[in-house]
């Protein structure tokens, strides 16, 4: 997902995106929604949240991390 889209989601939830990184902004949104701020953490390997808005980006970050 593009940063512009993520910033829009944050604003829609009453958050101020500022100049946060992608991961930090997604964590902020997750917390505001009452969810665990788990984007791009090791928990993706055990994640059962198939409908998560961030899932594809999260998995991509983890694949890059494990390829390095």
Rosetta constraint file for C-alpha pairs under 8 A:
AtomPair CA 1 CA 5 HARMONIC 6.63 0.50
AtomPair CA 1 CA 6 HARMONIC 7.00 0.50
AtomPair CA 1 CA 54 HARMONIC 7.92 0.50
AtomPair CA 1 CA 57 HARMONIC 6.80 0.50
AtomPair CA 2 CA 6 HARMONIC 6.44 0.50
AtomPair CA 3 CA 7 HARMONIC 6.03 0.50
AtomPair CA 3 CA 22 HARMONIC 6.65 0.50
AtomPair CA 4 CA 8 HARMONIC 6.26 0.50
AtomPair CA 5 CA 9 HARMONIC 6.29 0.50
AtomPair CA 6 CA 10 HARMONIC 6.23 0.50
AtomPair CA 6 CA 22 HARMONIC 7.81 0.50
AtomPair CA 6 CA 25 HARMONIC 7.57 0.50
AtomPair CA 6 CA 26 HARMONIC 7.31 0.50
AtomPair CA 7 CA 11 HARMONIC 6.20 0.50
AtomPair CA 7 CA 17 HARMONIC 5.74 0.50
AtomPair CA 7 CA 25 HARMONIC 7.76 0.50
AtomPair CA 8 CA 12 HARMONIC 6.08 0.50
AtomPair CA 9 CA 13 HARMONIC 6.41 0.50
AtomPair CA 9 CA 29 HARMONIC 7.90 0.50
AtomPair CA 10 CA 14 HARMONIC 6.48 0.50
AtomPair CA 10 CA 15 HARMONIC 5.06 0.50
AtomPair CA 10 CA 16 HARMONIC 6.73 0.50
AtomPair CA 10 CA 17 HARMONIC 6.24 0.50
AtomPair CA 10 CA 25 HARMONIC 7.59 0.50
AtomPair CA 10 CA 29 HARMONIC 6.04 0.50
AtomPair CA 11 CA 15 HARMONIC 5.02 0.50
AtomPair CA 11 CA 16 HARMONIC 6.13 0.50
AtomPair CA 11 CA 17 HARMONIC 7.08 0.50
AtomPair CA 13 CA 29 HARMONIC 7.58 0.50
AtomPair CA 13 CA 32 HARMONIC 7.56 0.50
AtomPair CA 15 CA 29 HARMONIC 7.71 0.50
AtomPair CA 17 CA 25 HARMONIC 6.45 0.50
AtomPair CA 20 CA 24 HARMONIC 5.87 0.50
AtomPair CA 20 CA 25 HARMONIC 5.66 0.50
AtomPair CA 21 CA 25 HARMONIC 6.03 0.50
AtomPair CA 22 CA 26 HARMONIC 6.14 0.50
AtomPair CA 23 CA 27 HARMONIC 6.08 0.50
AtomPair CA 23 CA 39 HARMONIC 6.44 0.50
AtomPair CA 23 CA 40 HARMONIC 6.98 0.50
AtomPair CA 24 CA 28 HARMONIC 6.20 0.50
AtomPair CA 25 CA 29 HARMONIC 6.31 0.50
AtomPair CA 26 CA 30 HARMONIC 6.06 0.50
AtomPair CA 26 CA 37 HARMONIC 7.59 0.50
AtomPair CA 26 CA 39 HARMONIC 6.78 0.50
AtomPair CA 26 CA 54 HARMONIC 7.98 0.50
AtomPair CA 27 CA 31 HARMONIC 6.14 0.50
AtomPair CA 27 CA 36 HARMONIC 7.92 0.50
AtomPair CA 27 CA 37 HARMONIC 4.48 0.50
AtomPair CA 27 CA 38 HARMONIC 6.82 0.50
AtomPair CA 27 CA 39 HARMONIC 6.37 0.50
AtomPair CA 28 CA 32 HARMONIC 6.18 0.50
AtomPair CA 28 CA 37 HARMONIC 7.17 0.50
AtomPair CA 29 CA 33 HARMONIC 6.23 0.50
AtomPair CA 30 CA 34 HARMONIC 6.43 0.50
AtomPair CA 30 CA 35 HARMONIC 5.03 0.50
AtomPair CA 30 CA 36 HARMONIC 6.26 0.50
AtomPair CA 30 CA 37 HARMONIC 5.29 0.50
AtomPair CA 30 CA 38 HARMONIC 7.91 0.50
AtomPair CA 31 CA 35 HARMONIC 5.21 0.50
AtomPair CA 31 CA 36 HARMONIC 6.12 0.50
AtomPair CA 31 CA 37 HARMONIC 5.78 0.50
AtomPair CA 38 CA 43 HARMONIC 6.65 0.50
AtomPair CA 38 CA 44 HARMONIC 7.54 0.50
AtomPair CA 39 CA 44 HARMONIC 7.57 0.50
AtomPair CA 39 CA 54 HARMONIC 7.12 0.50
AtomPair CA 39 CA 58 HARMONIC 5.73 0.50
AtomPair CA 40 CA 44 HARMONIC 6.89 0.50
AtomPair CA 40 CA 58 HARMONIC 4.96 0.50
AtomPair CA 40 CA 59 HARMONIC 7.37 0.50
AtomPair CA 40 CA 61 HARMONIC 6.05 0.50
AtomPair CA 40 CA 62 HARMONIC 6.30 0.50
AtomPair CA 41 CA 62 HARMONIC 7.76 0.50
AtomPair CA 42 CA 46 HARMONIC 7.99 0.50
AtomPair CA 42 CA 62 HARMONIC 7.83 0.50
AtomPair CA 43 CA 47 HARMONIC 5.93 0.50
AtomPair CA 44 CA 58 HARMONIC 7.10 0.50
AtomPair CA 44 CA 59 HARMONIC 6.83 0.50
AtomPair CA 44 CA 62 HARMONIC 7.66 0.50
AtomPair CA 49 CA 55 HARMONIC 7.69 0.50
AtomPair CA 50 CA 55 HARMONIC 7.15 0.50
AtomPair CA 51 CA 55 HARMONIC 7.53 0.50
AtomPair CA 54 CA 58 HARMONIC 5.91 0.50
AtomPair CA 55 CA 59 HARMONIC 6.07 0.50
AtomPair CA 56 CA 60 HARMONIC 6.17 0.50
AtomPair CA 57 CA 61 HARMONIC 6.24 0.50
AtomPair CA 58 CA 62 HARMONIC 6.38 0.50
AtomPair CA 59 CA 63 HARMONIC 6.13 0.50
AtomPair CA 60 CA 64 HARMONIC 6.29 0.50
AtomPair CA 61 CA 65 HARMONIC 6.24 0.50
AtomPair CA 62 CA 66 HARMONIC 6.20 0.50
AtomPair CA 63 CA 67 HARMONIC 6.11 0.50
AtomPair CA 64 CA 68 HARMONIC 6.35 0.50
